[in-house]
Amino acid sequence: MKRPVYAANWKMHHGPSEATAFMRTFLSHYKRRSDRTVVIFPPALSFHAVVAELESRPDVVVGVQNIHWEDKGAFTGELSAGIARDAGARLALVGHSERRHIFGETDEQTALKCAAAARAGLVPMLCVGEKLEEREAGETEAVVLRQLRAGLSRLDAAQLATVAIAYEPVWAIGTGRTATPNDAGLVHRTVRAALREIAGDKGAAIPILYGGSVNRGNVVDLLHASEVDGVLVGGASLDAHGWTSLLAAERPDAA
C-alpha cells in the first residue's frame, strides 16, 4: 500500500442509503490522488453500496471490519475472507479492540483470521493496543508485542509482506484522548523493530497506522511521528465533508 494510509472505520454506522449518500458527497469533493492509500471499512450490509460508488475510483479501496477464520461452513452470521474478497474487499480488520474487549476475540483467533485473510488474498490489518490499566502498569510494550507476534504467527514469509498493522491504544478510542506524537512514535518504533525481527527486510515496508481519536486537528502531528505510516480513523470519518478535510491534511514529507 502506498503511504500514507488513511483508513476509515465506520463501525456500526451508515446503512446502505446513508453509505451511498456519503460516498457521492465524498467522491464529488475528493479528487483522485496517487500518493496515498485511502480505505473505507463500512458495515457489512453497506459494503455493496460503497463498492458500487467506487466503480470508477480505484484510488479508494474497501475492506471489511471482521471475518471468520474458516473458509466456509455452518457459521450463521459470519463472513469468510473468500466471500469478502469475492464481493470486492481488499482488506480485513483483525483484532480491533472492540472485537477483543467486547466480543472476546483472542490472540489465537487473530492469528487464524490473519491467516484466513492472507489465504483469500486480502490484506489483514492487525490491530494491537493496550488498555488504560495496562498502560499505567507499564505493560504497553509487552501487551503490544504479544498481540503482534501472536497475530502474525501463522503467516509465512510471503504472507508477512502483505500485512498492515494498526496501533490503537484502547484508552484513546472514542474517548477524545489521543496519544501524543511522541507516545505514538515510541510504540511504533517498538512495533517496527519487532516486524524487522519477524519479517526480516520486509518488515521495513509493512505500514503501521495509528488509531485512537484521530481528527483533523491532530492528524498532521500524528503523521509526523516516527514510524507512523497512516491513520485508522473512527468517528472523524463518519461525516463526508469532515473526512474529505482530514484527507487534505498533508504528511510533512509530502511537500
C-alpha positions as CSV (number, residue, x, y, z in Angstrom):
1,M,0.0,0.0,0.0
2,K,1.2,3.5,-0.8
3,R,1.9,5.6,2.2
4,P,0.4,7.5,4.0
5,V,-2.6,5.2,4.5
6,Y,-5.9,6.8,5.5
7,A,-8.4,4.2,6.7
8,A,-12.0,5.0,7.8
9,N,-13.7,2.5,10.1
10,W,-17.4,3.3,10.1
11,K,-18.1,0.6,12.8
12,M,-21.9,0.2,13.2
13,H,-22.8,3.4,11.3
14,H,-24.2,4.3,7.9
15,G,-26.7,1.9,6.4
16,P,-26.8,1.4,2.7
17,S,-28.7,4.6,1.8
18,E,-26.5,6.7,4.1
19,A,-23.4,5.0,2.7
20,T,-24.4,5.8,-0.8
21,A,-25.1,9.5,0.1
22,F,-21.8,9.7,2.0
23,M,-19.8,8.3,-1.0
24,R,-21.4,10.6,-3.5
25,T,-20.6,13.6,-1.4
26,F,-17.1,12.4,-0.6
27,L,-16.2,11.5,-4.1
28,S,-17.5,14.7,-5.5
29,H,-15.1,16.6,-3.3
30,Y,-12.1,14.3,-3.0
31,K,-10.0,14.3,-6.2
32,R,-8.1,11.3,-7.3
33,R,-4.6,11.1,-5.9
34,S,-1.8,8.6,-6.4
35,D,0.4,9.5,-3.5
36,R,-1.6,7.6,-0.7
37,T,-3.9,4.8,0.1
38,V,-7.5,5.5,1.1
39,V,-9.5,2.7,2.7
40,I,-13.2,2.5,3.8
41,F,-14.3,-0.1,6.2
42,P,-18.2,0.0,6.1
43,P,-20.7,-2.2,7.9
44,A,-21.2,-5.5,6.1
45,L,-24.7,-4.6,4.8
46,S,-23.4,-1.3,3.4
47,F,-20.4,-2.9,1.7
48,H,-22.1,-3.3,-1.7
49,A,-23.3,0.3,-1.7
50,V,-19.8,1.6,-1.1
51,V,-18.3,-0.7,-3.8
52,A,-20.9,0.4,-6.3
53,E,-20.0,4.0,-5.9
54,L,-16.3,3.2,-6.3
55,E,-16.6,1.6,-9.7
56,S,-14.7,4.3,-11.4
57,R,-12.5,5.2,-8.5
58,P,-9.8,2.5,-8.0
59,D,-7.8,5.0,-5.9
60,V,-10.2,4.3,-3.0
61,V,-10.4,0.7,-1.7
62,V,-12.8,-1.1,0.6
63,G,-12.3,-3.5,3.5
64,V,-14.4,-5.5,5.9
65,Q,-14.5,-4.9,9.6
66,N,-14.3,-8.6,10.6
67,I,-14.0,-12.1,9.1
68,H,-14.3,-15.6,10.4
69,W,-11.2,-17.8,10.3
70,E,-12.8,-20.7,8.5
71,D,-13.1,-20.6,4.7
72,K,-16.7,-21.9,4.7
73,G,-19.1,-23.8,6.9
74,A,-22.1,-23.7,9.3
75,F,-21.3,-20.3,10.9
76,T,-24.5,-18.4,10.9
77,G,-24.0,-14.6,10.8
78,E,-20.3,-14.9,9.9
79,L,-18.4,-13.7,6.9
80,S,-15.5,-15.6,5.3
81,A,-12.4,-13.9,3.8
82,G,-13.2,-15.6,0.5
83,I,-16.7,-14.2,0.4
84,A,-15.4,-10.7,1.3
85,R,-12.8,-10.9,-1.5
86,D,-15.4,-12.0,-4.0
87,A,-17.6,-9.1,-3.0
88,G,-14.7,-6.6,-3.7
89,A,-12.9,-6.3,-0.4
90,R,-9.2,-5.7,-0.4
91,L,-8.5,-5.6,3.3
92,A,-9.9,-7.0,6.5
93,L,-9.6,-5.6,10.0
94,V,-8.4,-8.2,12.5
95,G,-8.3,-7.9,16.3
96,H,-9.8,-4.4,16.6
97,S,-10.1,-3.5,20.3
98,E,-13.8,-3.7,20.2
99,R,-13.6,-7.3,18.8
100,R,-11.1,-8.2,21.5
101,H,-12.8,-6.5,24.5
102,I,-16.5,-6.6,23.7
103,F,-16.7,-9.9,21.7
104,G,-13.8,-11.7,23.4
105,E,-11.6,-12.2,20.4
106,T,-8.4,-13.9,21.5
107,D,-4.8,-13.7,20.3
108,E,-5.1,-17.2,18.8
109,Q,-8.2,-16.1,16.9
110,T,-6.5,-13.1,15.5
111,A,-3.7,-15.4,14.2
112,L,-6.3,-17.6,12.5
113,K,-8.1,-14.6,11.0
114,C,-4.9,-13.1,9.6
115,A,-4.0,-16.5,8.0
116,A,-7.5,-16.7,6.5
117,A,-7.3,-13.2,5.1
118,A,-3.9,-13.9,3.6
119,R,-5.2,-17.2,2.0
120,A,-8.0,-15.3,0.4
121,G,-5.8,-12.5,-1.0
122,L,-6.9,-9.9,1.5
123,V,-4.6,-7.6,3.4
124,P,-5.0,-8.3,7.1
125,M,-4.8,-5.1,9.1
126,L,-3.9,-6.4,12.5
127,C,-4.9,-4.1,15.4
128,V,-2.8,-4.0,18.6
129,G,-3.0,-1.8,21.6
130,E,-3.1,-1.7,25.4
131,K,-5.9,-0.8,27.9
132,L,-5.5,2.1,30.3
133,E,-4.7,-0.1,33.3
134,E,-2.0,-1.9,31.2
135,R,-0.5,1.4,30.2
136,E,-0.5,2.7,33.8
137,A,1.2,-0.5,34.9
138,G,4.0,0.0,32.3
139,E,2.8,-3.0,30.3
140,T,2.3,-1.3,26.9
141,E,5.3,-2.8,25.1
142,A,4.6,-6.3,26.5
143,V,0.9,-6.2,25.5
144,V,1.5,-4.8,22.0
145,L,4.3,-7.2,21.2
146,R,2.3,-10.2,22.5
147,Q,-0.6,-9.3,20.3
148,L,1.6,-8.6,17.3
149,R,3.6,-11.8,17.5
150,A,0.5,-13.9,18.1
151,G,-1.5,-12.3,15.3
152,L,1.3,-12.8,12.7
153,S,2.4,-16.3,14.0
154,R,0.6,-18.3,11.3
155,L,1.8,-16.3,8.3
156,D,4.7,-17.5,6.1
157,A,7.4,-15.1,4.7
158,A,5.4,-14.2,1.6
159,Q,2.2,-13.5,3.5
160,L,4.0,-11.3,6.1
161,A,4.9,-8.9,3.3
162,T,1.2,-8.3,2.7
163,V,0.0,-7.2,6.1
164,A,-0.6,-3.9,7.7
165,I,-0.6,-3.0,11.4
166,A,-2.7,-0.5,13.4
167,Y,-1.6,0.6,16.8
168,E,-4.8,1.7,18.7
169,P,-4.4,2.4,22.4
170,V,-7.7,1.3,23.8
171,W,-7.8,4.2,26.2
172,A,-7.8,6.6,23.3
173,I,-10.5,5.1,21.2
174,G,-13.7,7.2,21.1
175,T,-12.6,9.0,24.3
176,G,-11.3,12.2,22.9
177,R,-7.9,11.3,24.4
178,T,-5.1,10.8,21.9
179,A,-1.6,9.5,22.3
180,T,0.8,12.3,21.7
181,P,3.0,12.1,18.6
182,N,5.9,11.1,20.9
183,D,3.8,8.4,22.6
184,A,2.7,7.0,19.2
185,G,6.3,7.2,17.9
186,L,7.7,5.2,20.8
187,V,5.2,2.4,20.3
188,H,5.5,2.5,16.5
189,R,9.3,2.2,16.7
190,T,8.9,-0.8,19.0
191,V,6.5,-2.4,16.5
192,R,8.8,-1.7,13.6
193,A,11.7,-3.3,15.4
194,A,9.6,-6.4,16.1
195,L,8.5,-6.5,12.4
196,R,12.1,-6.5,11.3
197,E,12.7,-9.5,13.6
198,I,9.6,-11.3,12.4
199,A,9.7,-10.5,8.7
200,G,13.4,-9.6,8.0
201,D,14.0,-6.8,5.5
202,K,10.3,-6.9,4.5
203,G,9.4,-5.7,8.0
204,A,10.6,-2.2,7.0
205,A,7.8,-2.0,4.3
206,I,4.9,-3.0,6.4
207,P,2.7,0.0,7.1
208,I,2.0,0.9,10.7
209,L,-1.1,3.1,11.3
210,Y,-2.1,4.9,14.4
211,G,-5.7,4.8,15.6
212,G,-7.4,6.5,18.5
213,S,-9.4,9.7,18.4
214,V,-7.7,10.9,15.2
215,N,-9.2,14.1,13.8
216,R,-8.5,17.0,11.5
217,G,-6.8,18.8,14.3
218,N,-4.2,16.2,15.3
219,V,-3.7,14.2,12.1
220,V,-0.7,16.2,10.8
221,D,1.2,15.9,14.1
222,L,0.5,12.2,14.3
223,L,1.7,11.6,10.7
224,H,4.9,13.5,11.7
225,A,5.6,10.9,14.4
226,S,8.3,8.3,14.0
227,E,7.2,5.2,12.0
228,V,3.6,6.4,11.7
229,D,2.6,5.5,8.2
230,G,-1.0,6.4,8.3
231,V,-4.1,6.6,10.5
232,L,-7.1,4.4,11.3
233,V,-10.0,6.9,11.9
234,G,-13.3,6.2,13.6
235,G,-15.7,9.0,14.5
236,A,-14.0,11.6,12.4
237,S,-14.6,9.5,9.3
238,L,-18.4,9.5,9.6
239,D,-19.0,12.9,8.0
240,A,-18.2,13.1,4.3
241,H,-17.0,16.7,4.5
242,G,-15.0,16.1,7.6
243,W,-13.4,13.0,6.1
244,T,-12.5,14.9,3.0
245,S,-11.0,17.7,5.1
246,L,-9.0,15.2,7.1
247,L,-7.6,13.7,3.9
248,A,-6.5,17.1,2.8
249,A,-4.0,17.2,5.7
250,E,-0.6,16.7,4.3
251,R,2.0,14.4,5.7
252,P,5.0,16.6,6.4
253,D,7.3,14.8,4.0
254,A,4.7,15.1,1.2
255,A,5.6,18.7,0.4
